[in-house]
């Protein structure tokens, strides 16, 4: 069983190590996954070092307990954004259980660095695995297709299995330039690859996108990333050949789509609404697909955030709204 003080000290060491991560390791992470450029990796690191301070850790853990009889918990991690699997790992450790980590091939450099730091401070050692076996429970993150496989394969075990989700923003037309700039970070951070990235806007009928485009002009350098640019060029060509209507500022396309929340990379979908009541109903219907909602008005949505907050989750803000620590305490 991991003592609380031991866990807190391990988190402090991890935070310090992330603050001083070697530049060579950043380069190695980028070579492994071209989406993990230095700017975005350091942004993820800043988010974690801000989270891993003792007051936050104490507030997070105050209502949970450590397992008297530790269980082996397999964590099948995603690798779409830097260190996305770290929260699950810390949750298993904080609950006093034994983590068995199946790392994503897209994020082994950064995760192994964190595991090495944690293992120097903890009596219980984190184990990295190639295949899941001898586990008492599963936490798995993947696509909708892999989720079906996970559910079939691990149905006999207690499990949390996460599917594709995304985030949306509801605009009124009265947002300030600063608010729209912050919304740009909700879309462009990590190139839009995370489930907390805004991928769709709900806007009032007659909404003029001019102010939105002006506010996000400063994100234009994103087109210099070759993988993002390839997606932008490809999707623009598809829309042009299909004679589809879209708005374009040479690094982001906006396209009306009333059915989907999941646009291709470099595209932001939008839908018009008649009233706020209409939006609330729509959000309720789409809840299984939504990670969080961004807006300046209260929409009564449990996972609602302010502009610019989507990629700054608190330790107690769980993916899909499922309390991971509660799940682990009930094993």
Secondary structure, DSSP 4 states (H G I P E B T S, - for coil): ---HHHHHHHHHHHHHHHHT--HHHHHHHHHH-TT--HHHHHHHHHHHHHH-SHHHHHHHHTT----SS--EEEEE---SSTTTTHHHHHHHHHTT-EEEEE--TTSSHHHHHHHHHHHTT-SSPPEE-SS--S-SEEEEE--HHHHHHHHHHSTTSEEEEE---EEEEE--S---HHHHHHHHHHHHGGGG-STTSEEEEEEETT--THHHHHHTGGGGGGGGSHHHHHHHHHHHHHHHHTT---EE-SS-EEEE-SS-S-PPTTEEEEEEES-HHHHHHHHHHHGGGEEEEEESS----TTEE-TT-TT---TT--GGG--HHHHHHT-
